[in-house]
Amino acid sequence: MEQKGNRFFNDTKFAISAGIAGALVVFVCLAVFLIAVTLKTLDNNGVYPSNVVSINGEGEVFAIPDIASFSYTVSEVSEDVESAQKIATEKNNKILALLKENGIEEKDIKTLSYNIYPKYEWRNTACMPGTICRGGENVLIGQEVNQTIQVKVQDTEKAGNILSFVGKENVSNVSGLNFSIDDENILKDEARALAIEDAKSKAEKLAKQLDVKLKRVISFSEDQGDYGYQYGGEMMKSSLMMDSGFSATPEIPAGENRISSRVYITFEID
């Protein structure tokens, strides 16, 4: 037992030592990398170049949205939690069945919130002459179950119809209907490339005017987050504010989404 204990202790000690050694190696490599990057931006005298120009460039791309999303809320009140849950579940199951019948996959249906609250009602107290009037009180009338579901529609042309189907089921609220692009990374890359080309063009033009030469890039930063929406037709009327009947299928143009990028590049000049 003593030999096994010593062996376990030695193995543990070795593992800890190996872990510390590995961490030191990573730290040293990171330090060397940072020093190398810093030295790369220094001139021969070990200082940052003083002859520089800073240029900004902008680029933007437009694309037709390929997905639409909205959310709806089912809210039911009953005398106890169990009965309220039962009513809400039955209504929501019916809506989910309609969504799947219209081509919405299960992976595109997500519960955003599920809450249970005690439901109170304010009741005024009758005030008799010559008595102290309390005004009223909150009275517990039951339990409320509230579930909010988010739906992603892959076929944007069906978004209006699906929104109408959901609205006809007497849900408590329908909100959203946002048009977006499922994978924006490609568009972001395109916008960045255009912004860099714009900055380079400006820098070359400025260098020619100043009669200097561009040597290398000293710094680069990007401001990418200005995502605008441009509609090809009339601004969509809020189908979320329609009457509870949802009698007509709303015509909702998706228009185009704009992805923009702004870059800031500092060049050393000679």
N, C-alpha and C positions, 0 to 999 in steps of 0.2 A: 504493500500500500504506500509505503514511503517513497519507493522508486517511482511508482505511477504518479504520486503527487508531485514529485520533483520534476518528472517529465512534463506534466501538464503545466507546471509553473514556468518551465523553460520555454515550452512551446508558446505560451501566452506572451512571455517576455519577448520572444523572438518576433511574434506577430505585431506587437506594439512597436518594437524597434523598426520593423519593416515599414509599418504604416507611417511612422515619423519620417523615415528616410524618403519614402515616396512623396510625402507632402513637401519636404525640403527641395526635392528635385523639381517638382511643379513650380514652387515659389521661385527658385533660381531661374528656371526657363522663362517664367513670366517677367522677371526683372530684366533679364537679358533682352527679351523682346521689346519691352518698353524703352530701354536704353537705346536699342537699335533704331526704333521709330523716332525717338527724340533726336538722335545724332543725324538721322537722315534729313531732318528739316533744318539742321544747322549748316552754316557755311564753314569755310576753312578756318576761320578764326574762332569757331565755337560759339557763335552768337546767331540769333535769328536774322535772316536777311532784312535789311531796311528798305531795299528797293522792291516794292511790291505794288500790285494793283488788285483791288477786290471787285469782282464782277458778279452780278446776279443774273440768272437765266430762268425763264419760265416755259413750261410746256403743259399742254392739256390734250386729252383725248376724249372722244365721245363714244358712247356705246348704248345700244338699246337694252334696257333691263331684261333679264331672263327669268327672274323670280319675283313673286309678289307675296307679301305676308300680312296677316292681320290677326287680331285676337278677339275672343268673345268670352263673356262671363255668364255662367249659370249661377243664379242665386235663388235659393228656396228657403222658406221659413215654415217651421212646423212646431208642434208642442214639445218635441224632444229631438235630440241629435239623431237618433236612429231613423226616425221617420223623415226628417229633413234630408238626411243623406240618401235615403231610398228614393225620394222624389227627384232630387238633383241628379242622382246616378241614372235613373230611367230617362230623364230628359237628355242628359249628355250622351248616353249610349245611342239614342236615336240620331243625334247630330253626328256622332262619329261614324255611324253606319252610312249616313248621307254623304259625308266627306269621302269615305272609301269608295262608295258607288260612283263618285265623280272623279276618281283617279288619284285621290290624295293618299300617299303611302303613309304607313304607320310612323316611319322615321321622321316625317315632316309634321307630326302632331306632337306638341309638347305642352305639358302642364306648367304654367308659370307660377301659379300659387293655388293653395287649397287651405281655406280658413273656416273655422267654426266660431261663431260669436253668439253670446246671449243677445236676444232681441228685446229691446225695451220700447215702451211707448209712453209718451208724456201725456198725463191726464190731469186736466185742471180740476181743482177742488172748488166746489161751490162755496161761496162766501155768504154767510148769514149775517145780517145786521147785528152789531154788538159783539161779534166774535172775532178771534184772531184768525186771519186768513193766511194760510200757507202758500197759496198760489197754485200748487200742483205737485205732482211727484212722478218719478219714473216707475213704471210697472212692467215687470218681466212678462212678456207675452209668448215667448217661445225661444227656439234656437234657429240661427241662420247658418246655412252652409253656402260657402262662396267659392267657386272654382273658376279660374281663368285659364283658358287654353290658347296657345299660339299655333297658327296654321301657316305652313309654307306652301304656296301654290307654284309648282314648277311650270305649268302652262299659263302664262299671264293672261291669255285671251279668255280663260275660264274664270278669272278672278271675280268679275262682276256677278256671274251666275252663282258661283259658290257663296259669295257674300249674301246674295238674296236668299238662297236656300237656308242659310244659318239664321238670318233675320226672321224668317217666317216661323221659326220654332220658339218664338217668344223668349229669347234670351234677354238677360238684363242689360247687356251692353255689347256693342260691336265697335271696335276701334282699330285704328291703324291704316291698313291697306297701303303699305309702303312698297314701292318698286325699287329693286336693287339688282346688283350683279353678283352671282353666286361666287365667282372667283375673281376678285379684283386685282390680284397680284400681277397678272400679266399686263393689265392696263396701267398699273402703277409703274411698272418697269418701263413701259413705253413712254409714259409722261415724263419720267425722270430722264430717259435718254434724250428726249426732245429738249428738256430744260438744260441739260449739259451742253448739247449742241448749240443752243441759243447763247449760253454763257461763253463758250469758246469763240463763237462768231463775234460777239461783242468785244471780247478780249483782243482778238486779232485785229479788229478794226481800230480799237483804241491804241494798240501797240504801234500800228502804222501811223496814226495821227501824232503820236508822241515820238516817233522815230526810235523805238526801242524794240528789243526782242523778248519774246516770252521764253522763259527757261524751264520752269517746272511748277507743278501744283504744290503750294505750301499747306493749304487747308481746304476742306470741303465740308459743307453742311447742307442739309435739306429740310425744307418745310413742306411736308406732304400731308395734307389734311383738309384741303378746301374742296370738298366734294359737293358739287352743285347739281341741281336738277333743272332740266329745261324741258318743258312740255311742248310737244309738237302742235297741240291743239289747245282748246279752251282748258283752263285750269279745272281739274276734276272737281265735280260737285261732291260734297261730302255725303257719301252714301251712309255714313255713320249717323247722320242727323235726319235720315229719312223717317217717315212715319212707320209705325210698327208693322204695317201691312207689307212693306217691301213689294208692292204690286208690280213694279216695273224693274227690269234688269238694268242697272245703271251702266252707262257707257263711260268707261274710265280709260282714257288714253295713257299709255305708259311713258310716251315721250322718249327722251334721251337722258342718260346720266353723264355728268362731266367729272372726269378725274383729272386733277391738276397737280403739278409739282413745281416748287420754286427752290432753286439751288443757289448757294453762295460759294464761290470759288475764289481763292486768293492765289495769284500767280507771282512768282519771282520774275523780275525783269532785269535785263542787262542793257 
